[in-house]
Amino acid sequence: MKNVFLVSVANGYGGAERSLELIVRNAPPDVRVWVFARHPEHIAALTAGGLPANVTLIRIGDIGSLFGRRRAAFRLLQACWRYRPESIVLNTNHSALLAAMAARWMPGIGALCSLYVRDFQWTELDYIFSRLRGCEVLVPSDAITARPGYLVPWYVGSAAARSFVVIPDMVEAVPGPAGDEGYFLHLATVNPWKGHVELVMAARQLAAEGRPAVIRSYGLVADHGLHERLVGWIAKLGLHRQVTLADYEPDPMDILRRCRAVLVPSVSHSGGPESFGRSIIEAWACGKPVIAYAAGAPSRLIRHGVDGLLVAEGDVAGLAGAIGQLQADAGLSDRLGAAGRARVAECFTAQRVVPELFQHLLARSAR
């Protein structure tokens, strides 16, 4: 039986970890999968209901200190020497740094590695690529490679550099819409590029026009100062009935199935844009359309007027207009959502994507 390592260690928990959990649950039964993880919430999700028979979890301790990182790197080395994996997927920046440390004692480890670069937060890329010689780059969308000076042209794209392979994010099959309670859903961490400010401004405009919309935003608070300002603005503008800021929802399928549409007003600065937009395919899986700024991956993923509505980045009036359009036309919302659901079934189910990922990993190792 062939062995594949999935290294998914990070200080936080988010879309990268949730995608890996889908990969684990849908891994081919004839491949032995070893998962290296450390975040408690990630481990809890991985082990909920029991791991598949062909999956083994290796728990990694604290990596906040140099000693902790070295210990984790040795755990990875020991597993490599013992099980000789055909492929190693490095699911986060921290995972890649551990493998780069391990390369000091196992110089050829880079040829086994696939760096799954899912966002724009990777650091120390010079160190990673210099240590992991022969590694490849996986991305969820070519939006990652469209930003000059990040991966391109230094690491990807030139004749002397690596190529990249697109492996999209995915969802598992879910039931269709549970109904339509008319609210608009925003699933996003509170930070400067997820569009919270724009949503408050759009809600203000809609209220002033006499067509108030209900917008519910769920997410972890990464920027506490911004969160405090948002709460203050909502109160000052009298929008507490229109805009609510709620805690992170680990399983958003129920609230997705009952909304009118999902909002993704992420911008391309301050840490953005979206490198894929997992909430887009989650919305589509539930038969819901998406309204998004035409920035980053959403501009490549959404077909305007077919499965969602795209608005020029920063156009708050346009954002308000798109929300008002779907608020007034439930039939249009249903049609766009149905097209999105068909798109997910065709392209973005875990049952379709995961076998293609493992086929690629094992084919690469055989070269």
Beta strands, then each sheet from edge to edge (+ up, - down):
strand 1: 2-8
strand 2: 31-37
strand 3: 55-59
strand 4: 87-90
strand 5: 113-116
strand 6: 136-139
strand 7: 164-166
strand 8: 184-187
strand 9: 215-218
strand 10: 243-246
strand 11: 261-264
strand 12: 290-293
strand 13: 308-311
sheet 1: 3+ 2+ 1+ 4+ 5+ 6+ 7+
sheet 2: 10+ 9+ 8+ 11+ 12+ 13+
end
